[in-house]
C-alpha cells in the first residue's frame, strides 16, 4: 500500500485487532451470528467510505475529532472526542480481560482462577482482574520506552496472528458437525440485529489508520485501498471464524471466555488449544499496544486544541512519546479492566462507536452540501430540513424495531427517509466536490450509513444507555465549565494567517499547512 505501509507497520492495522471476540455473541445468538457479522460489516464499510474521503481530503492527525471540528464545530467535535477516548479505554479494558481468559486456557485454568471474586459485589463488577491490569502496565511501558521494540513486536505478532487464524479455519473445518448448525437462528431476526449492534465494536481500528493520512505518500490511492480493502478482508475473516466455531461446537455449549481453544478440546484436538490460545494472546497484545499508542495520540491532539488540559499534550524529551497522556489513559483503562465485566464493556463500546460513525456520516453530508459563501440561504434551510428528515426517520425506524415486530412503522419511516435523502439529492446542489477521492452515490451511501448506525443503536439494552448517558452528561458538564472557555481563549490568540489555513481544511490541504500552534 505504498506510503501506508510504514505507518501501519508501526501502529498496527485493522485486521490485527482482536479476531477472537466478542465470544459471548456466539453463545447468545447461535449460528446466525455470521449474518450479524455481515450486517455489522456492511454498516462499518459505509462508515469507512465516509472516513476515507475525510482522510484523503483533510489529511491531518486527529481522525474523526478533526473532521467533525471542521464540519460541525467544536461542540460536536468535543462530544465525539469524549466518545473516542471512551472507545479506547473500554476497548483496551475489554481486550485486557479477554487476555486473562486466554492466558488461563493456556495454563489449563479457569479464568476466575486468576481473578479475585468479591461475592458481596454485583457480579458484573465483582470479578477483579489484576492480571489484566499487569498486562496493560507492561505493554504501556513497551509503548512509552521502546518505539522501535514495539514496532518489531507488532510485525512479529501480526505474522503469528494471521497464521493462527488460518490454522483455526483450516483445521476447524476438518472437524465440523453439520448438526451444530441447527437451529440456525434460534432467536430470530431480532436476535440477529441485536448481535450486530453488540458485535460492531469488533470492527474498530480504521479510525486510527485514517489518522495516518498525513504520513502517506499518496493518500488518494493508499488510504482507500488500506481502509476499504482491510474492511472487506476482516469481514470475510470474521464470517469464516464464526462459521467454523459454530460448526465445530453447538452454540449452547460454546465457552464464552475462550471459545476457540475450548472448541478444539471438545473435538479431541486438545493440543491445538495451546496454539490457538498463544495466537490469541499475541493478537490481543498487539491490539493493546496499538490501542495504547492510539489513545495517547488522540488525547494529545485534543489537548493541543485546549479542549483538554495542555498538560496531556506534553511530549517527553527523552522518549519522544506523550508520557502524560499515555499514563493517564492506561490508568483509566486499568481501573475499568480491573472491575468491569466484558459484556458491559462491549455494549457501551458499541453505543459509543455507532454514535461517532453516525456523526461522521452526517459530517460528510454537511461537507458536500454546505460551504460558507457558496451555499445560498435557501439551500441552507433545505439542507437542514432534509437532514432532520433523515435523522428523524432513522430514529423512528430504530425505535419502532426495538418495540414492535409489525410493519406499520416501516410504511411511515422508510418513505420519510427516502424523502429526506432524495430531496437532498435532487433539491440541493453540492457545494464542493472532492479533489482526490470521494464517497460514491452521495447522498445515498452516507444517508444509508446514518440510518443503519442509528438502527443498530436501537438494539442496545436500557442499562447500557444509562451508563452511556452518565458519561455523556459528564463530558457535557466538563465542556460547559472548562472546555468551551479554554478553546475560545485559544481561538482568540490564533493568528490571522493561522485562521486562513484552518479554513482551507474544508477544501482539503496537506496537514503540514494546518499545523497551527495554539
Secondary structure, DSSP 4 states (H G I P E B T S, - for coil): -TTHHHHHHHH--GGGS-TT--THHHHHH-TTHHHHHHHHHHHHHHHHHHHHHHHHHS--TTHHHHHHHHHT-HHHHHHHHHHHHHHHHHHHHHHHHHHHHHHHHHTT--GGGGSEE-TTS-TTT-EE-HHHHHHHHHHHHHHHH-HHHHHHHHHHHHHHHHHHHHHHHHHHGGG--GGGG-SS-TTHHHHHHHHHHHHGGGGTTHHHHHGGGGG-S-HHHHHHHHHHHHHHHHHHHHHHHHHHHHHHS-GGG--SSSHHHHHHHHTT-TTHHHHHHHHHHHHHHHHHHHHHHHHHHHHHHHHHTTSS-GGGG---TTT-S-HHHHHHHHHHHHHHHHH--HHHHHHHHHHHHHHHHHHHHHHHHHHHH--TTTS-HHHHHHHHHHHHHHHHHHHHHHHHHHH---SHHHHHHHHHHHHHHHHHHHHS--S---SS---SSTTHHHHHHHHHHHHHHTTS-HHHHHHHHHHHHHHHHHIIIIIHHHHHHHHHTS-HHHHHHHHGGGG---GGGG----
